[in-house]
């Protein structure tokens, strides 16, 4: 008998000698029929855990106030405009100047998340103060960058591509990367939810 045949025979012999589970031998699962269109799914019990969006629940620390917050907490009250950025990024600065104008046109919160691992909280705070930006600024740690990149791609770590997001109660939506939006466009995006 060739070697392949011997190996196959040994495998088959081992499989047939495998012990059965306490509930009996292993069997193929019987498919459960799908509910018909007029049947509604069974209600879920209140004991089941609800899915938590890790990005929205991630604890952030404002570099100026030291206040901790989450995007979910902010978005519960009004929409949030979120931008990943860096202090050295001139495109970010242009977008942030439009955000200042947008705050004159609409009611929303803003958060800037510095994704440059070489920048430090005091420098980010000084930048926000120097430019007159009144919203929260956060220094991203590795875990926050990972959560953002897993959801929206590695481009979120490239500040000149203007990664900008709209956060509403329970959701976060990326705007098209790669361009600076006017204040009016930002307000329209925030209104769209």
C-alpha distance (Angstrom), angle and dihedral (degrees) to the residues before:
residue distance angle dihedral
X1 . . .
X2 3.82 . .
X3 3.83 118.4 .
X4 3.82 93.2 -106.8
X5 3.79 90.1 55.4
X6 3.81 91.8 50.0
X7 3.81 92.0 50.9
X8 3.80 92.1 47.3
X9 3.82 91.1 48.9
X10 3.82 90.7 50.1
X11 3.80 92.1 50.0
X12 3.80 92.9 48.3
X13 3.79 91.1 47.8
X14 3.81 91.4 50.4
X15 3.80 91.7 49.0
X16 3.78 94.2 51.0
X17 3.80 90.4 49.4
X18 3.82 93.6 50.9
X19 3.79 112.0 122.2
X20 3.76 117.2 -111.1
X21 3.79 121.3 -116.6
X22 3.80 119.3 -103.1
X23 3.80 88.9 -98.5
X24 3.80 92.6 52.7
X25 3.78 137.0 -85.7
X26 3.79 120.9 -26.6
X27 3.78 113.0 -88.5
X28 3.76 136.1 179.5
X29 3.76 111.5 -93.5
X30 3.76 116.8 -104.3
X31 3.79 109.5 -127.4
X32 3.78 115.7 -116.9
X33 3.78 111.9 -128.8
X34 3.78 114.9 -112.4
X35 3.81 115.3 -113.1
X36 3.76 115.3 -99.9
X37 3.77 119.9 -109.5
X38 3.81 92.6 -99.5
X39 3.81 94.4 51.1
X40 3.75 117.8 89.5
X41 3.78 120.3 -145.7
X42 3.77 117.1 -98.3
X43 3.80 112.4 -93.3
X44 3.76 115.0 -102.4
X45 3.76 118.6 -124.5
X46 3.77 120.7 -110.8
X47 3.81 88.9 -121.2
X48 3.80 91.3 72.7
X49 3.80 113.6 101.0
X50 3.78 116.0 -115.0
X51 3.78 118.8 -129.5
X52 3.78 112.7 -99.4
X53 3.78 119.2 -149.3
X54 3.79 101.2 -131.6
X55 3.79 93.0 -157.2
X56 3.79 93.8 53.0
X57 3.82 91.8 43.6
X58 3.82 95.6 46.1
X59 3.81 111.7 121.5
X60 3.80 110.7 -119.1
X61 3.81 126.8 -169.5
X62 3.80 121.5 -145.9
X63 3.83 106.4 -132.0
X64 3.80 93.3 -143.2
X65 3.78 104.0 42.7
X66 3.79 100.5 24.8
X67 3.82 86.9 -132.8
X68 3.80 115.7 149.3
X69 3.79 119.3 -140.4
X70 3.78 142.3 151.3
X71 3.77 130.1 -129.5
X72 3.81 88.2 -121.0
X73 3.82 90.6 58.0
X74 3.79 92.8 49.7
X75 3.80 94.2 44.3
X76 3.81 91.8 51.5
X77 3.82 88.0 73.3
X78 3.80 103.3 35.2
X79 3.80 139.9 -22.4
X80 3.79 118.9 -68.1
X81 3.78 127.3 -142.2
X82 3.79 108.4 -149.4
X83 3.80 125.7 -169.0
X84 3.78 130.2 -179.5
X85 3.77 107.4 -143.2
X86 3.80 149.1 148.5
X87 3.80 131.6 -134.4
X88 3.83 92.6 -119.1
X89 3.84 94.3 51.1
X90 3.81 111.8 108.5
X91 3.82 91.4 -172.7
X92 3.81 88.7 56.1
X93 3.78 89.9 51.1
X94 3.81 90.6 52.1
X95 3.81 90.8 50.3
X96 3.81 91.7 46.5
X97 3.80 91.1 53.1
X98 3.81 87.2 56.0
X99 3.81 88.3 49.5
X100 3.82 88.7 57.2
X101 3.80 88.9 55.2
X102 3.83 91.3 44.3
X103 3.81 89.8 56.6
X104 3.82 87.1 60.2
X105 3.83 89.3 55.5
X106 3.80 103.1 40.6
X107 3.79 145.4 23.7
X108 3.81 111.4 -112.6
X109 3.79 142.0 115.3
X110 3.79 125.0 -112.5
X111 3.77 132.8 -151.9
X112 3.79 127.2 -171.9
X113 3.80 115.3 -159.0
X114 3.80 114.3 -161.9
X115 3.82 106.5 -146.0
X116 3.82 97.8 -180.0
X117 3.84 106.1 111.3
X118 3.82 90.6 -155.1
X119 3.79 95.4 60.5
X120 3.79 124.0 90.4
X121 3.79 133.4 -144.5
X122 3.85 96.6 -112.3
X123 3.81 90.7 53.1
X124 3.81 91.6 48.7
X125 3.81 91.1 48.6
X126 3.82 91.1 49.1
X127 3.81 90.2 49.4
X128 3.83 93.1 51.6
X129 3.82 91.4 47.1
X130 3.81 93.9 45.5
X131 3.82 92.1 50.7
X132 3.81 93.2 44.3
X133 3.81 95.2 -120.0
X134 3.79 109.0 160.6
X135 3.80 99.9 -168.6
X136 3.80 131.5 90.3
X137 3.80 121.4 -75.8
X138 3.79 123.2 -164.1
X139 3.78 132.9 -170.3
X140 3.82 108.5 -134.4
X141 3.77 119.6 -131.2
X142 3.82 123.5 -154.6
X143 3.80 93.7 -91.0
X144 3.80 93.6 52.9
X145 3.81 91.0 48.1
X146 3.81 89.1 49.5
X147 3.81 92.2 51.3
X148 3.81 91.8 48.7
X149 3.82 94.0 45.5
X150 3.81 93.7 47.0
X151 3.79 90.6 52.9
X152 3.80 102.1 37.5
X153 3.81 107.0 16.4
X154 3.76 133.5 -100.9
X155 3.82 91.6 -70.6
X156 3.83 88.2 83.4
X157 3.80 85.9 77.6
X158 3.83 91.3 57.7
X159 3.82 103.1 82.6
X160 3.84 96.9 -171.9
X161 3.82 87.9 64.9
X162 3.85 86.6 66.6
X163 3.80 99.0 -128.4
X164 3.80 101.6 -157.7
X165 3.80 129.2 173.5
X166 3.79 139.6 -173.4
X167 3.80 114.8 -139.1
X168 3.79 119.2 -163.7
X169 3.77 130.1 169.0
X170 3.80 103.7 -54.2
X171 3.80 100.1 -6.4
X172 3.78 144.4 71.8
X173 3.80 122.4 -158.7
X174 3.80 126.8 -169.0
X175 3.78 118.0 -135.9
X176 3.78 117.6 -143.2
X177 3.80 108.4 -73.5
X178 3.79 123.1 -133.3
X179 3.78 107.4 56.1
X180 3.79 142.4 69.0
X181 3.80 112.8 -115.7
X182 3.77 124.4 -145.5
X183 3.80 120.7 -117.4
X184 3.80 89.3 -105.8
X185 3.82 92.2 51.9
X186 3.80 90.9 49.9
X187 3.80 92.0 51.6
X188 3.82 90.1 48.5
X189 3.83 90.8 51.1
X190 3.80 90.7 48.9
X191 3.81 90.9 49.9
X192 3.81 90.6 51.2
X193 3.80 89.1 58.4
